[in-house]
Amino acid sequence: MKKRILILVVALFTVFLNQKLSAQSYKSETLSFYNFVFPESYIPAGYKTYGVKMNLSDSPIAILVDGEKKGTRDRLSYNEFFKEEYLIRPLAGTVTEVNYKGTQISSIVDLNYRSQQLKAEDNLIIDIYINNVAYEGLITVSNSDTPYSYETYYKYDVVYKLRNSVNDNVIMEKTFKVKEQKLGSGSSEGYQANFKTKPEAVNYLAANLDKNLIYNDLINHIQKNMRIRLMSWIGVPFYMDSYYFSRISKEDKNPFFVKLNQDVDVIESWCKGKSTPKIDEELLNSNAEFVKNNNLVITDNSKAFHDEGDLINYNNFQDKKKNLCDFILKMDTYAKQLDANDKGQKAAMWACYVNIASSFELLHNYKSSLEYIQKARALDYQENKLKYMETDVTKRQANRNVFFDANGEIKKDVNSNYLKYLNL
């Protein structure tokens, strides 16, 4: 009996110890940073200025119920709350608006905006169409006494066309098909949410789909996303994005584990604006070749950023490059001191490689990022995390590669205003 109890105690202790070791292996999280984001495509070379032209559809707004047209409403048109200038300003920027009060808006990739439709070889027209506007109701069924209900949506297409201002030829175009659900409960007179029969629901929607302020949601959505969509296509926005970093459990006493955690803590505190990392100049100088080979050398190209907002973003990126270079060198130093044959140290080595990979990803050095993901993969540890990271890196790399030819050189037809972003 005593022998059985002893075996049981040992077994329970072993399970507890394994759980504790597992819990100590690593702790991960995503940290958010603002960063330049490369677009799907680019404005061709030769263009120095641009104008914007807005086109609202002449067709009435369609009323759809389960995809079937049940009527129309007045076409989308400008009014006191929906003005053409509200759509053009986010694309044109605010530099030319002397009396503008509010947050400054940059022009598209720092090209100069022309308010007049000028015909010139170096002037581009961004021609925008808002088409196929509709309100749609989708009927749903439940097991209640009044089983028929519905969801309400507004739909529209936005077509961006880049035209040569001289011959009016379309150089390239992009269509965004938008469908957004109208949220919030109804408050209009006669509002009804449930019906006993489907025909009742259909008739109600045909008559009332344009109620409950759906028009307000439609125009607000159009205005709010006008710049975002164009920037995702041909701009270089400065958006917040998330990156994966890893620690080792605080309970571990290995000095490299403690240093690793402390350095990740510093990066987290810095990204939240609470502190500034201290740079190890001696470490930086002793790794000059590594810094050069991995595009970590900081050069001042601030004169290329003429817009005040873009210059602030550029300086922000340079600050990241300086601090992450120091962080990368520290992680690399720790990894070289660890033994992959020891389970605890292998987890720490994996964390170092992952932190280096994420730092390079943040700095747009996707080649080096993927190399360190492969180093982490060679440890045969946490493969699912690595697959997630690898997918993220290759997606960002694909966007940046749009600007490069098969030899790794910037394509000759890329507009020169992108070069400052490609040489960060």
N, C-alpha and C positions, 0 to 999 in steps of 0.2 A: 504493500500500500504506500509506504514512504517513498519507494522507488518511483511509483507512478506519479506521486505528487511532485517529486523532484524533476521528473521529465517534463511535467506540465509547466512548472515554474520556469525551467530553462527555455521551453518553447515560447512561453509568453514573453520572456525577457528578450529572446531573439527577435520576435516580431516587433516588440517595442523599439529595440535598438535599430532594426532595419528601417522602421518608420522614421525614427529620429534622424538617421543618416540621410534618408531620402529627403526629409524636410530641410536638412542642412545643405543639401547639394547646391541649389541655386534659387534665387528669387528674381523674377523678371517683371518688367513693366514697360509701358510705352511712355516716352517723353515727347512733348510737343514743342516744335520750333517753327518759326517763320522761315520760309525759304523760297528761292526762285523756283518756279515750276515751268518746265519746258512744254510748249504746245504741240498739237498734232501736226501742224504744218507751219509755213512761214510766208511772209510777203516777199515776192521776188526782188532781185537786185534792181537798182536803177531808180526806185521810187523814193522821193525825199519828203513829199507832202501827201496829204489825203483830205478828202471831203466825205461827208456822210449824207446819204439820201434815204429818207424813210418813206415806205409805201404801205398804207393800210389797205386791206382787201376791200373791193367794191361789193363783194357778196354779203348778204345778210348773215347774221349769226344763226346757225342751225340748231334746232331743238331735236335731240336724239333720245330715244328710249330703247334700251337694249340694242343699240346700233341702228335702229330704224328711224328715219326722219319723220318727225311728227309736226313740224312747223318751222317758222323762222321768227327772228326778232330783228330790230333795226341793226344795220351794219355797225361795226366798230368805228367810231369817229372821235376826233379830238373835242375836248370840252374843258371846262374850268379845272377839272381834276386830272385830266389826261391830256397833257400838252406835248407837242412834238419836241419842244426844247428839253422836256424831261427825259426823252428817249435818246436825244442826240448828245446831250451834255456828258453822260458817262463814257461815251465813245470818243468825243472830241477832246475831253479834258477841260480844264478851267483856266489855263494860262492866258488865253485870249480874252477872258471875261474880267475886265478891269474891276467892276463893281461886285464881283461874286463874293458872297460871304458863306463860308462853310469849309468843310474838309477839301483840301486841294485834290483834284483828280488828274492823273497823268494822261498824256496822249498815248496812243498805241505804239509800243516799242520806240518811244521818243521821236517819232516822225512829227513834223510840223502840221498842224491842222489848219485848213483853209475853210473859212465859212462860206466863201463864194465858190460856185462850181466852175473852176478854172480848167480850161483845156490845155494841158501841157504834158509832155512825154514823161516827166518825173512826178506827175500828180495822179494819185489813185483815188477812185471813188468806191467807197464801201456802200453798196446798194442793198438795203434791207427790206424784206417783204414779210408782213404778218398775214398769213393766209389760213383758210380752213378753220375759222373760229367757230366753236360750238359749245353748247351746254348739253351734257349727257346724263341721263339717269339710268342706273343699272339696278334692276329689281332683284331683291333677295327674298328667300323663303325660309320660314322658321316653323316650329311646331305650336305656336301660340294660337289663340282664338282669332287673332287678326294676323295671319301668317305673312302677308306680303308687305315688305318694306323696301327701302331703296338706298342707294348711295349716289351722291351728286358729284359730277366732275365738270371742269371746264377744260377745253382742248384748243390748241392752236399750233400752227407751224411757224417757225422763224427761219427764213432763208437769207443767208448772208452771201452776197455776190461781190467779188472784187473785180472792178471794171477798169480798163484803161480809159482815161478821161478823154483821149483824142479820138479813138475809133469806136469807143463804147463796147469793145469786145470783153466778154467775161473771161477773166484769167483763171479763176477758180471759184468754187462755191461750196457751201456747207448748209445742210438743212437739219434743224433740230425739231423733232416732233414732241410736243409737250402735252402731257395729260396729268392734271393735278386734282386731287379730291378736295371738294369743298367741305371744310371741317366746321364744327360748331352746330348747335341746335337751331332750329328755325324760330323766327319771331314774327314773321309776317302774318297779316290777317288771313285766317282760314288755313293756317299751317296744319298739316296732318302727317304723321309719321308712319302709320300702319293702316292696312286695308284688309278686308275679308276676301276680296277677289282680285285677281291680277288685272282685269280690265279697269277696275276702279283706280288701281295704282297707275296704270298707263295714262288714263285720262287726267288724273291729277298732275302727273309729271308734265304732260304735254301743255298744260295750262300754267304751271307754276315753277318750271325749272329756272326761270330767270329771276326768281324772287330770292329773299334772304341774303341780299347783298353779294350775290355771286359775281356781279359785274365788278364790284370793288376789288374782290379777290383777283379777278382776271387782270385788270389793269395794273394792280400793284405787282403781280407776279411778272408781267411783261416788263415793267420798268425796272424792277429789282434785278432781273437776270439778263438784261440787255448786254451789259459789259462782260459779265461773267462768262457767257457763252462765247462771245467773240474772243476773249482772252484765252479761253481753253483751246481755241482753234489756231490763232495766229499771234497771240500776245505772250508775254513772259510775266505772269502775275507773281506777286510775293504773298503767298498764302501760308497759313499754319498747317503743318503736317506732322504725323506721328512716326516715331522711330523706336526700335526695340533695343532696350539695354538690360543688362543682367548683373546681379550681385551674387555673392555667396552668403549663406546664413551667418548672421551676426554671432552665433554661438561658437563658430569655429575659431581656434586660437592661432592658426598659422599666420605669421606676420604678413605674408603676401595677400592672404585673404582679407585681412584687416585693411591693408593699403588699397586693395582693389575696391572694397566697399566704400572707403572714405572718398576715393576719387569719383566714383559714381554718384555718391551723395553730393559732392561739389558740383558735378555737371547738372544734377537735378535742381539743386538750389539756384544755379546760374540760369537755367532755362526758365525758371519761374521768377527771375528778376530779383532774387534775394541776396545774391553775392556775386563776386567776380573771381574766377579761378586764378591762382597764383602760378605764373609760368616758371618752369625750371629751365633757366637759360643755359646752364651747364649741360643738361640733358639734350637740349635743342642743338647746341653747338657740336656735341659729340656724335650726333646722328645726322650730320649735314647731308650725307649721301642719300640716306633713306628719305629725308625730307624732300630733296631734289627729285629723286626717282618717283615719288608718289604725289607730285604736284602740290606740295604743301608749302612751297616758298611763297611768301607774301610780297606781291608787287603792287605799287600804287597806280591804279588806273582810274582814279576818281574823276579825272578831267573828261572822261568819256561819258559820264552821267550828268547831263545838263539839267534834268528835272530835279527839283529839290527833294521830292518824295523818293525818286529812284536813287538819288545819292545817299539818302538816309538808309535805304534798304541795302545798298552796296556796302556801306560802312558796317552795317549789321552783319552782313555775310563775312566781311573781312575779320570782324571780331570773332565770329564762329570759327573761322579757319585757324586763327591764332590759338584759341583755347582748345580746339579739338586736336590740333597738331600735338600739343603738349599731352593731351589725354591719350592719344594714340601711342605716342612714344612710351608713356608709362605702362599702358596695357601690354605693349610688345615686350617691354623689359620684364614684367612679371611673368608673362607666358614662357619666356626663355629660362626662367628659374624653376619652373614647375615640372613635375614628373608625371607623364601621361599614364604610367603604369600604376600609379596610386589613384584609387577611385575619387577621393576627395580633391586631389590636385588636378585630376583630369577635368572635373566639373569646373574648377577655377580657370583652367587653361581654356576650356570651351567658352566660358564667360568673357575672358579677355579677347578671344578671337571675334566673338559676337559683337562686343563693344567696339572693336576696331572696325568691323564690317559696317556697322551702323553709322559710325563717324564718317567713314569714307562715302557712304551713301548720301549722308547729309551734305557733303562737300562736292557731290556730283562726280566723284571718282568711282564709277561703277565697276571698272575693271579691277581695281584693288579691293573693292568691297566683295566682289564675287570670289576673289582669290582667298580672302580670309574666311568666307563662308565654307569654301572647300577645305581649308585647314581645320575648321570646326567639325566638318563632316567626317574627316579622317579619324576623329576621335570616337566615332560610332556612338554618339550621344545626342539625345533630343532631336532626332531627325525631323519630326513634324514642325518644330519651331524653325528649323533651317529652311524647310521647304517654303514656309510662309514668308520668311525673309527673302529668299531667293526670288520668289514670284514678284515681290514688291520691288526689288532692285532691278530685275530684268524689265519690268514694266516701265520704270522711270528711264532706264537705259535706252529702251526702244524709242521713247519720245525724243531724247537727245540725239539719238543716231539718225533721226530724220534729216539733220543738218549736215551729215557726213557721208562721203562716198565710200566705196569699197576699200579704199586705201587708207581710210581714217582721216582724210583731209576734208576741210569744210567745203561744201559744194560751192561752185562758182556762181550759181544763181541765187545764193542766199543774200538777202538784203544786208548791207553793211551794219545796219543798226542792231543786228543780233550778235555781232562779233563780241561785244563787250560782255555779254552774258555767257557766251561759249568759252571765253578765256578767263573765267573767274578764278 
